[in-house]
Amino acid sequence: MTKDSILANVRRLLPELAAAPDLEEGRTLPAWVVARLKEAGCFRMCMPRSWGGPELTTLEQLEIIEALASVNASVAWCVMIGCDSGLYSGYLDDGVARELYGSLDAVQAGWVYPGGRAIETDGGYKVTGRWIFGSGIKHADVIGAGCLIYEHGSPRLDAEGRPEWIVVLGKQGDFDIEDNWDTTGLHGTGSHNYHVKGGFFPRAHSFSFRQPAQRDGLLWQRNDTFLRKMAAIPLGVCRAALDFTHGYLQERQDFNTRTPLRNSPIVQHKLAECELKHNAARAYLYRTLERQWRCLESGEVPDERLRADVWLSRVSAFRSSREVILALYDLVGGPAIRRGETPIERAMRDSLTWCQHLVGKESGYEAVGNLLLNGSVAEGFPML
């Protein structure tokens, strides 16, 4: 499949997703939705060409995920996480990766930050830990879990004095899933917690993001590849909310004056301001990621300013989209509070939730500032 064929499949699928019963009811994607997404090629976006996969560029991935988000943020979020299968596979020996990811449509889930302890043993690691935000974990084929390697009761340090951080990969059944995903928004992502106690994971099924990938190709040149496509979700939801509000305002009158809302200076001003914020955030993101991709194509190492822009443009997309959606929520008024009556209510809940993710929080500003002023990355931001 190519980007164009996957995108065409997605566009044909959108009306079916839009007309489906509440996809949030089960707090995870229904099996039929996962099957249709696999048929469309969504989960194979990052699979390498050497395997017969499309190996889509960052911008191509963004376009597909943004289209899905225009109908349902939870569906788009699960695709964004699930298609990491191709990226993870590039950090493993190719033969091991082909065995673990037995299909181009294999789905990935898991939390890579170290929520577990790994103790080295013959041929692998004994792992104990608990991880959060396992988006799509109930329909995942491979599950990742970040760990620190422990030795003699303390984290083992690498040559640079940092705790050794690895990700172990397992299958369904290797972890116990906690059914605890009951949240404000992104309710259909099934981002349950999961845990294991003393589970064995082969060394060949583990890797470190601090080490180079074992596969050539631009997708594996920098470990921030996993984060680049995330901002497509708030942008897609925000655009759909704007388009809905445009049509909604055409048909409504002010409750007190009975004048058309489309003729209200206040409404006109606010809607224009929302368009400005959305389009500015989207342009910043796409332009920055285009610059990064060209830099990687030329074999250059992105400098501190470009790395800062990549992070900040993503934060901007998350937080600006929330600002716009909350403003639209006010413009729509009373009907926006009723679940299912307009898409604005769900967009509002989703926007509040996605801004609690690390990539949407202002907590990264200090790390970005440190990078720009001192040229170094603060602990806790390994993908900056």
C-alpha positions as a LaTeX table, in Angstrom:
\begin{tabular}{lrrr}
\hline
Residue & $x$ (\AA) & $y$ (\AA) & $z$ (\AA) \\
\hline
Met1 & 0.00 & 0.00 & 0.00 \\
Thr2 & 1.02 & 3.61 & $-0.57$ \\
Lys3 & 0.12 & 6.79 & 1.27 \\
Asp4 & $-2.48$ & 7.60 & $-1.38$ \\
Ser5 & $-4.13$ & 4.18 & $-1.19$ \\
Ile6 & $-4.23$ & 4.16 & 2.62 \\
Leu7 & $-5.62$ & 7.70 & 2.69 \\
Ala8 & $-8.25$ & 6.76 & 0.10 \\
Asn9 & $-9.22$ & 3.74 & 2.22 \\
Val10 & $-9.49$ & 5.95 & 5.29 \\
Arg11 & $-11.68$ & 8.50 & 3.53 \\
Arg12 & $-14.03$ & 5.71 & 2.46 \\
Leu13 & $-14.13$ & 4.48 & 6.05 \\
Leu14 & $-14.89$ & 7.88 & 7.63 \\
Pro15 & $-18.67$ & 7.91 & 6.93 \\
Glu16 & $-18.96$ & 4.43 & 8.44 \\
Leu17 & $-17.14$ & 5.56 & 11.59 \\
Ala18 & $-19.20$ & 8.74 & 11.80 \\
Ala19 & $-22.47$ & 6.82 & 11.53 \\
Ala20 & $-21.48$ & 4.09 & 14.00 \\
Pro21 & $-23.05$ & 3.84 & 17.45 \\
Asp22 & $-21.13$ & 5.38 & 20.33 \\
Leu23 & $-17.56$ & 4.11 & 19.94 \\
Glu24 & $-16.80$ & 5.17 & 23.52 \\
Glu25 & $-19.31$ & 2.85 & 25.14 \\
Gly26 & $-16.93$ & $-0.08$ & 25.54 \\
Arg27 & $-14.01$ & 2.19 & 26.52 \\
Thr28 & $-11.90$ & 0.53 & 23.83 \\
Leu29 & $-12.24$ & 0.23 & 20.07 \\
Pro30 & $-14.79$ & $-2.35$ & 18.93 \\
Ala31 & $-13.31$ & $-5.37$ & 17.15 \\
Trp32 & $-14.98$ & $-4.42$ & 13.86 \\
Val33 & $-13.32$ & $-0.99$ & 13.91 \\
Val34 & $-9.89$ & $-2.53$ & 14.49 \\
Ala35 & $-10.53$ & $-4.95$ & 11.61 \\
Arg36 & $-11.58$ & $-2.16$ & 9.26 \\
Leu37 & $-8.52$ & $-0.09$ & 10.22 \\
Lys38 & $-6.27$ & $-3.06$ & 9.46 \\
Glu39 & $-7.96$ & $-3.55$ & 6.10 \\
Ala40 & $-7.37$ & 0.12 & 5.32 \\
Gly41 & $-3.65$ & $-0.28$ & 6.05 \\
Cys42 & $-3.56$ & 2.15 & 8.96 \\
Phe43 & $-1.40$ & 0.06 & 11.27 \\
Arg44 & 1.23 & $-0.73$ & 8.63 \\
Met45 & 2.15 & 2.91 & 7.95 \\
Cys46 & 5.62 & 2.60 & 9.53 \\
Met47 & 6.45 & $-0.90$ & 8.32 \\
Pro48 & 9.69 & $-0.93$ & 6.27 \\
Arg49 & 9.81 & $-1.22$ & 2.52 \\
Ser50 & 12.19 & $-4.18$ & 2.91 \\
Trp51 & 9.24 & $-6.09$ & 4.40 \\
Gly52 & 6.78 & $-4.86$ & 1.78 \\
Gly53 & 5.47 & $-2.06$ & 3.97 \\
Pro54 & 4.83 & 1.54 & 2.86 \\
Glu55 & 7.37 & 3.19 & 5.25 \\
Leu56 & 5.47 & 6.49 & 5.10 \\
Thr57 & 7.16 & 9.78 & 5.88 \\
Thr58 & 6.22 & 11.75 & 8.97 \\
Leu59 & 4.09 & 14.19 & 6.96 \\
Glu60 & 2.27 & 11.35 & 5.20 \\
Gln61 & 1.46 & 9.75 & 8.55 \\
Leu62 & 0.16 & 13.09 & 9.84 \\
Glu63 & $-2.23$ & 13.47 & 6.92 \\
Ile64 & $-3.80$ & 10.04 & 7.47 \\
Ile65 & $-4.14$ & 10.39 & 11.25 \\
Glu66 & $-5.53$ & 13.92 & 10.90 \\
Ala67 & $-8.26$ & 12.57 & 8.60 \\
Leu68 & $-9.24$ & 9.91 & 11.14 \\
Ala69 & $-9.25$ & 12.47 & 13.95 \\
Ser70 & $-11.75$ & 14.59 & 12.05 \\
Val71 & $-14.33$ & 11.90 & 12.87 \\
Asn72 & $-13.10$ & 10.33 & 16.10 \\
Ala73 & $-10.12$ & 11.20 & 18.27 \\
Ser74 & $-10.03$ & 7.81 & 19.99 \\
Val75 & $-9.79$ & 5.97 & 16.67 \\
Ala76 & $-7.01$ & 8.28 & 15.52 \\
Trp77 & $-5.18$ & 7.94 & 18.84 \\
Cys78 & $-5.22$ & 4.14 & 18.64 \\
Val79 & $-3.90$ & 4.25 & 15.08 \\
Met80 & $-1.20$ & 6.73 & 16.07 \\
Ile81 & $-0.01$ & 4.35 & 18.82 \\
Gly82 & $-0.75$ & 1.11 & 16.99 \\
Cys83 & 1.33 & 1.91 & 13.90 \\
Asp84 & 4.43 & 2.21 & 16.10 \\
Ser85 & 4.84 & $-1.51$ & 15.40 \\
Gly86 & 6.98 & $-0.75$ & 12.35 \\
Leu87 & 9.10 & 1.71 & 14.31 \\
Tyr88 & 9.73 & $-0.66$ & 17.23 \\
Ser89 & 10.66 & $-3.46$ & 14.84 \\
Gly90 & 13.57 & $-1.39$ & 13.55 \\
Tyr91 & 15.30 & $-1.51$ & 16.94 \\
Leu92 & 15.47 & $-5.33$ & 16.89 \\
Asp93 & 17.48 & $-7.84$ & 14.94 \\
Asp94 & 15.61 & $-8.22$ & 11.66 \\
Gly95 & 14.97 & $-11.94$ & 12.05 \\
Val96 & 13.66 & $-11.49$ & 15.58 \\
Ala97 & 11.51 & $-8.55$ & 14.46 \\
Arg98 & 9.94 & $-10.54$ & 11.62 \\
Glu99 & 9.02 & $-13.29$ & 14.05 \\
Leu100 & 7.63 & $-10.94$ & 16.72 \\
Tyr101 & 5.77 & $-8.77$ & 14.21 \\
Gly102 & 4.42 & $-11.56$ & 12.06 \\
Ser103 & 2.10 & $-9.34$ & 10.03 \\
Leu104 & 2.46 & $-5.95$ & 8.38 \\
Asp105 & $-0.76$ & $-5.07$ & 10.20 \\
Ala106 & 0.53 & $-5.97$ & 13.66 \\
Val107 & $-0.63$ & $-3.49$ & 16.31 \\
Gln108 & 1.66 & $-2.02$ & 18.97 \\
Ala109 & 0.76 & $-0.74$ & 22.44 \\
Gly110 & 2.64 & 0.13 & 25.58 \\
Trp111 & 4.32 & 2.72 & 27.78 \\
Val112 & 8.03 & 3.18 & 27.07 \\
Tyr113 & 9.00 & 5.24 & 30.10 \\
Pro114 & 10.46 & 3.09 & 32.90 \\
Gly115 & 7.63 & 1.82 & 35.06 \\
Gly116 & 9.31 & $-1.50$ & 35.70 \\
Arg117 & 12.44 & $-3.17$ & 37.04 \\
Ala118 & 14.40 & $-5.56$ & 34.83 \\
Ile119 & 16.90 & $-7.96$ & 36.41 \\
Glu120 & 19.31 & $-9.58$ & 33.98 \\
Thr121 & 19.19 & $-13.35$ & 33.85 \\
Asp122 & 20.23 & $-16.09$ & 31.42 \\
Gly123 & 19.05 & $-15.05$ & 27.97 \\
Gly124 & 16.97 & $-12.11$ & 29.05 \\
Tyr125 & 15.33 & $-10.25$ & 31.91 \\
Lys126 & 13.02 & $-10.95$ & 34.81 \\
Val127 & 10.62 & $-8.02$ & 34.83 \\
Thr128 & 8.32 & $-6.64$ & 37.50 \\
Gly129 & 6.39 & $-3.42$ & 37.07 \\
Arg130 & 3.21 & $-1.50$ & 36.43 \\
Trp131 & 2.64 & 0.80 & 33.47 \\
Ile132 & 0.00 & 3.36 & 32.60 \\
Phe133 & $-1.70$ & 4.52 & 29.40 \\
Gly134 & $-1.58$ & 1.28 & 27.40 \\
Ser135 & $-3.65$ & 2.79 & 24.58 \\
Gly136 & $-5.25$ & 0.08 & 22.45 \\
Ile137 & $-3.76$ & $-2.63$ & 24.64 \\
Lys138 & $-6.75$ & $-4.97$ & 24.39 \\
His139 & $-6.40$ & $-5.28$ & 20.61 \\
Ala140 & $-2.57$ & $-5.03$ & 20.47 \\
Asp141 & $-0.39$ & $-7.80$ & 19.05 \\
Val142 & 2.80 & $-6.58$ & 20.76 \\
Ile143 & 3.04 & $-4.69$ & 24.06 \\
Gly144 & 6.04 & $-2.66$ & 25.16 \\
Ala145 & 7.08 & $-1.87$ & 28.72 \\
Gly146 & 9.83 & 0.53 & 29.75 \\
Cys147 & 12.17 & $-0.63$ & 32.51 \\
Leu148 & 15.31 & 0.31 & 34.38 \\
Ile149 & 17.87 & $-2.47$ & 34.72 \\
Tyr150 & 18.49 & $-3.22$ & 38.38 \\
Glu151 & 21.63 & $-4.78$ & 39.81 \\
His152 & 22.19 & $-5.48$ & 43.50 \\
Gly153 & 19.03 & $-3.60$ & 44.40 \\
Ser154 & 19.88 & $-0.36$ & 42.57 \\
Pro155 & 19.53 & 0.92 & 39.00 \\
Arg156 & 22.55 & 0.00 & 36.89 \\
Leu157 & 24.27 & 3.01 & 35.34 \\
Asp158 & 25.53 & 3.35 & 31.79 \\
Ala159 & 28.86 & 4.84 & 30.72 \\
Glu160 & 27.42 & 8.35 & 31.07 \\
Gly161 & 26.18 & 7.75 & 34.59 \\
Arg162 & 22.51 & 7.42 & 33.64 \\
Pro163 & 20.22 & 4.58 & 34.76 \\
Glu164 & 20.06 & 1.96 & 31.98 \\
Trp165 & 16.65 & 2.25 & 30.34 \\
Ile166 & 15.29 & $-0.49$ & 28.10 \\
Val167 & 11.95 & $-1.44$ & 26.58 \\
Val168 & 10.89 & $-5.08$ & 26.70 \\
Leu169 & 8.36 & $-6.43$ & 24.22 \\
Gly170 & 5.77 & $-9.10$ & 24.90 \\
Lys171 & 2.54 & $-10.53$ & 23.57 \\
Gln172 & $-1.02$ & $-10.62$ & 24.87 \\
Gly173 & $-0.93$ & $-12.81$ & 27.95 \\
Asp174 & 2.54 & $-11.69$ & 29.04 \\
Phe175 & 0.94 & $-8.85$ & 31.01 \\
Asp176 & $-2.14$ & $-8.51$ & 33.19 \\
Ile177 & $-4.42$ & $-5.70$ & 32.04 \\
Glu178 & $-6.22$ & $-3.58$ & 34.65 \\
Asp179 & $-9.65$ & $-2.48$ & 33.47 \\
Asn180 & $-9.39$ & 1.08 & 34.78 \\
Trp181 & $-9.86$ & 3.36 & 31.76 \\
Asp182 & $-12.71$ & 5.61 & 32.91 \\
Thr183 & $-11.73$ & 9.15 & 31.98 \\
Thr184 & $-12.79$ & 12.63 & 30.94 \\
Gly185 & $-11.96$ & 12.16 & 27.28 \\
Leu186 & $-10.36$ & 9.87 & 24.69 \\
His187 & $-12.70$ & 7.37 & 26.26 \\
Gly188 & $-12.55$ & 4.89 & 23.39 \\
Thr189 & $-8.78$ & 4.41 & 23.44 \\
Gly190 & $-8.79$ & 1.70 & 26.11 \\
Ser191 & $-5.62$ & 3.12 & 27.65 \\
His192 & $-5.69$ & 0.73 & 30.59 \\
Asn193 & $-2.90$ & 0.15 & 33.09 \\
Tyr194 & $-1.06$ & $-3.18$ & 32.91 \\
His195 & 1.43 & $-5.03$ & 35.07 \\
Val196 & 3.63 & $-8.10$ & 35.42 \\
Lys197 & 5.47 & $-9.74$ & 38.32 \\
Gly198 & 8.64 & $-11.69$ & 37.58 \\
Gly199 & 7.86 & $-12.20$ & 33.91 \\
Phe200 & 10.65 & $-13.41$ & 31.62 \\
Phe201 & 11.43 & $-11.46$ & 28.44 \\
Pro202 & 14.19 & $-12.58$ & 26.04 \\
Arg203 & 17.05 & $-10.13$ & 25.61 \\
Ala204 & 16.41 & $-10.25$ & 21.86 \\
His205 & 12.94 & $-8.82$ & 22.54 \\
Ser206 & 14.33 & $-5.69$ & 24.18 \\
Phe207 & 16.02 & $-2.49$ & 23.03 \\
Ser208 & 17.04 & 0.97 & 24.18 \\
Phe209 & 16.02 & 4.25 & 22.62 \\
Arg210 & 19.44 & 5.54 & 23.68 \\
Gln211 & 21.05 & 3.19 & 21.17 \\
Pro212 & 20.86 & 3.56 & 17.38 \\
Ala213 & 18.19 & 1.59 & 15.56 \\
Gln214 & 19.28 & $-1.53$ & 13.71 \\
Arg215 & 17.48 & $-0.52$ & 10.53 \\
Asp216 & 18.47 & 2.10 & 7.97 \\
Gly217 & 15.87 & 4.60 & 6.82 \\
Leu218 & 14.88 & 8.08 & 7.87 \\
Leu219 & 12.14 & 6.87 & 10.21 \\
Trp220 & 14.81 & 5.28 & 12.41 \\
Gln221 & 17.37 & 8.09 & 12.39 \\
Arg222 & 16.03 & 9.82 & 15.52 \\
Asn223 & 14.04 & 8.40 & 18.43 \\
Asp224 & 11.49 & 11.25 & 18.38 \\
Thr225 & 9.81 & 9.61 & 15.36 \\
Phe226 & 7.27 & 8.11 & 17.77 \\
Leu227 & 6.09 & 11.55 & 18.88 \\
Arg228 & 5.98 & 13.46 & 15.59 \\
Lys229 & 2.59 & 12.17 & 14.42 \\
Met230 & 0.76 & 12.80 & 17.68 \\
Ala231 & $-0.25$ & 16.39 & 16.96 \\
Ala232 & $-2.32$ & 15.26 & 13.97 \\
Ile233 & $-5.04$ & 14.27 & 16.46 \\
Pro234 & $-5.75$ & 17.67 & 18.06 \\
Leu235 & $-5.44$ & 19.35 & 14.67 \\
Gly236 & $-7.94$ & 16.98 & 13.04 \\
Val237 & $-10.44$ & 17.27 & 15.89 \\
Cys238 & $-10.08$ & 21.05 & 15.97 \\
Arg239 & $-10.64$ & 21.42 & 12.22 \\
Ala240 & $-13.77$ & 19.30 & 12.38 \\
Ala241 & $-15.06$ & 21.34 & 15.34 \\
Leu242 & $-14.46$ & 24.56 & 13.42 \\
Asp243 & $-16.25$ & 23.25 & 10.33 \\
Phe244 & $-19.22$ & 22.12 & 12.42 \\
Thr245 & $-19.43$ & 25.51 & 14.13 \\
His246 & $-19.36$ & 27.36 & 10.80 \\
Gly247 & $-22.47$ & 25.47 & 9.71 \\
Tyr248 & $-24.13$ & 25.67 & 13.11 \\
Leu249 & $-23.83$ & 29.46 & 13.31 \\
Gln250 & $-25.41$ & 29.88 & 9.89 \\
Glu251 & $-28.70$ & 28.46 & 11.18 \\
Arg252 & $-28.93$ & 29.96 & 14.69 \\
Gln253 & $-30.25$ & 33.18 & 16.17 \\
Asp254 & $-29.36$ & 35.06 & 19.34 \\
Phe255 & $-31.76$ & 33.90 & 22.06 \\
Asn256 & $-32.57$ & 37.44 & 23.26 \\
Thr257 & $-32.40$ & 39.61 & 20.13 \\
Arg258 & $-33.49$ & 37.01 & 17.55 \\
Thr259 & $-30.79$ & 38.28 & 15.18 \\
Pro260 & $-28.76$ & 35.74 & 13.18 \\
Leu261 & $-25.56$ & 34.75 & 14.99 \\
Arg262 & $-23.66$ & 35.01 & 11.71 \\
Asn263 & $-24.26$ & 38.78 & 11.83 \\
Ser264 & $-23.02$ & 39.23 & 15.41 \\
Pro265 & $-19.69$ & 41.15 & 15.56 \\
Ile266 & $-18.73$ & 39.26 & 18.71 \\
Val267 & $-19.34$ & 35.89 & 17.05 \\
Gln268 & $-17.53$ & 36.97 & 13.88 \\
His269 & $-14.52$ & 38.17 & 15.88 \\
Lys270 & $-14.30$ & 35.00 & 17.95 \\
Leu271 & $-14.64$ & 32.67 & 14.98 \\
Ala272 & $-11.94$ & 34.54 & 13.05 \\
Glu273 & $-9.66$ & 34.36 & 16.08 \\
Cys274 & $-10.23$ & 30.61 & 16.30 \\
Glu275 & $-9.35$ & 30.16 & 12.64 \\
Leu276 & $-6.16$ & 32.14 & 13.16 \\
Lys277 & $-5.04$ & 30.04 & 16.15 \\
His278 & $-5.77$ & 26.75 & 14.43 \\
Asn279 & $-4.12$ & 27.61 & 11.14 \\
Ala280 & $-1.08$ & 29.14 & 12.82 \\
Ala281 & $-0.55$ & 26.05 & 14.98 \\
Arg282 & $-0.98$ & 23.71 & 12.02 \\
Ala283 & 1.38 & 25.70 & 9.81 \\
Tyr284 & 4.03 & 25.79 & 12.56 \\
Leu285 & 3.83 & 22.02 & 12.99 \\
Tyr286 & 3.85 & 21.05 & 9.31 \\
Arg287 & 6.55 & 23.55 & 8.39 \\
Thr288 & 8.79 & 22.43 & 11.25 \\
Leu289 & 8.40 & 18.73 & 10.52 \\
Glu290 & 9.07 & 19.38 & 6.83 \\
Arg291 & 12.31 & 21.17 & 7.80 \\
Gln292 & 13.28 & 18.28 & 10.07 \\
Trp293 & 12.63 & 15.70 & 7.35 \\
Arg294 & 14.71 & 17.62 & 4.82 \\
Cys295 & 17.48 & 17.87 & 7.37 \\
Leu296 & 17.45 & 14.11 & 7.87 \\
Glu297 & 17.34 & 13.52 & 4.09 \\
Ser298 & 20.49 & 15.58 & 3.67 \\
Gly299 & 22.28 & 13.61 & 6.38 \\
Glu300 & 22.53 & 16.58 & 8.72 \\
Val301 & 22.02 & 16.48 & 12.47 \\
Pro302 & 19.14 & 18.76 & 13.54 \\
Asp303 & 20.47 & 21.68 & 15.56 \\
Glu304 & 19.11 & 22.85 & 18.90 \\
Arg305 & 16.75 & 25.39 & 17.39 \\
Leu306 & 15.15 & 22.88 & 15.02 \\
Arg307 & 14.82 & 20.32 & 17.80 \\
Ala308 & 13.18 & 22.99 & 19.97 \\
Asp309 & 10.77 & 23.90 & 17.17 \\
Val310 & 9.80 & 20.25 & 16.69 \\
Trp311 & 8.86 & 19.98 & 20.37 \\
Leu312 & 7.21 & 23.39 & 20.67 \\
Ser313 & 5.17 & 23.06 & 17.49 \\
Arg314 & 3.71 & 19.84 & 18.86 \\
Val315 & 2.84 & 21.46 & 22.19 \\
Ser316 & 1.35 & 24.39 & 20.29 \\
Ala317 & $-0.91$ & 22.06 & 18.29 \\
Phe318 & $-2.18$ & 20.37 & 21.46 \\
Arg319 & $-2.76$ & 23.48 & 23.54 \\
Ser320 & $-3.97$ & 25.81 & 20.77 \\
Ser321 & $-6.50$ & 23.20 & 19.68 \\
Arg322 & $-7.83$ & 23.01 & 23.23 \\
Glu323 & $-8.14$ & 26.82 & 23.36 \\
Val324 & $-10.03$ & 26.89 & 20.08 \\
Ile325 & $-12.36$ & 24.03 & 21.02 \\
Leu326 & $-13.24$ & 25.63 & 24.37 \\
Ala327 & $-14.00$ & 28.91 & 22.56 \\
Leu328 & $-16.23$ & 27.03 & 20.11 \\
Tyr329 & $-17.93$ & 25.32 & 23.05 \\
Asp330 & $-18.94$ & 28.80 & 24.28 \\
Leu331 & $-20.06$ & 29.89 & 20.82 \\
Val332 & $-22.32$ & 26.87 & 20.35 \\
Gly333 & $-23.77$ & 27.43 & 23.81 \\
Gly334 & $-26.36$ & 25.24 & 25.52 \\
Pro335 & $-26.50$ & 22.38 & 22.97 \\
Ala336 & $-22.76$ & 21.85 & 23.44 \\
Ile337 & $-23.29$ & 20.42 & 26.92 \\
Arg338 & $-25.45$ & 17.51 & 25.78 \\
Arg339 & $-23.57$ & 14.32 & 25.08 \\
Gly340 & $-24.03$ & 13.24 & 21.47 \\
Glu341 & $-26.05$ & 16.26 & 20.34 \\
Thr342 & $-23.07$ & 18.02 & 18.79 \\
Pro343 & $-19.45$ & 16.92 & 18.21 \\
Ile344 & $-18.28$ & 19.87 & 20.33 \\
Glu345 & $-18.99$ & 18.16 & 23.65 \\
Arg346 & $-16.78$ & 15.17 & 22.87 \\
Ala347 & $-14.12$ & 17.41 & 21.33 \\
Met348 & $-14.05$ & 19.45 & 24.53 \\
Arg349 & $-13.58$ & 16.35 & 26.70 \\
Asp350 & $-10.93$ & 14.92 & 24.39 \\
Ser351 & $-9.01$ & 18.21 & 24.33 \\
Leu352 & $-8.90$ & 18.39 & 28.12 \\
Thr353 & $-7.53$ & 14.86 & 28.21 \\
Trp354 & $-4.90$ & 15.05 & 25.47 \\
Cys355 & $-3.31$ & 18.11 & 27.12 \\
Gln356 & $-2.49$ & 15.95 & 30.16 \\
His357 & $-0.11$ & 13.90 & 28.03 \\
Leu358 & 3.58 & 14.80 & 28.33 \\
Val359 & 3.70 & 16.12 & 24.78 \\
Gly360 & 0.83 & 18.53 & 25.45 \\
Lys361 & 1.99 & 19.89 & 28.80 \\
Glu362 & 3.87 & 23.08 & 29.53 \\
Ser363 & 6.27 & 21.10 & 31.73 \\
Gly364 & 8.45 & 20.63 & 28.65 \\
Tyr365 & 9.11 & 24.36 & 28.28 \\
Glu366 & 11.97 & 24.33 & 30.77 \\
Ala367 & 13.65 & 21.44 & 28.98 \\
Val368 & 13.33 & 23.26 & 25.65 \\
Gly369 & 14.70 & 26.46 & 27.18 \\
Asn370 & 17.63 & 24.55 & 28.63 \\
Leu371 & 18.34 & 23.06 & 25.21 \\
Leu372 & 18.33 & 26.50 & 23.58 \\
Leu373 & 20.42 & 28.21 & 26.27 \\
Asn374 & 22.79 & 25.46 & 27.35 \\
Gly375 & 22.65 & 22.98 & 24.48 \\
Ser376 & 21.75 & 20.05 & 26.71 \\
Val377 & 18.64 & 17.93 & 27.30 \\
Ala378 & 17.10 & 17.83 & 30.77 \\
Glu379 & 16.56 & 14.44 & 32.39 \\
Gly380 & 13.12 & 13.05 & 31.55 \\
Phe381 & 13.02 & 14.33 & 27.96 \\
Pro382 & 15.09 & 11.75 & 26.03 \\
Met383 & 13.22 & 12.36 & 22.77 \\
Leu384 & 13.71 & 16.13 & 22.66 \\
\hline
\end{tabular}
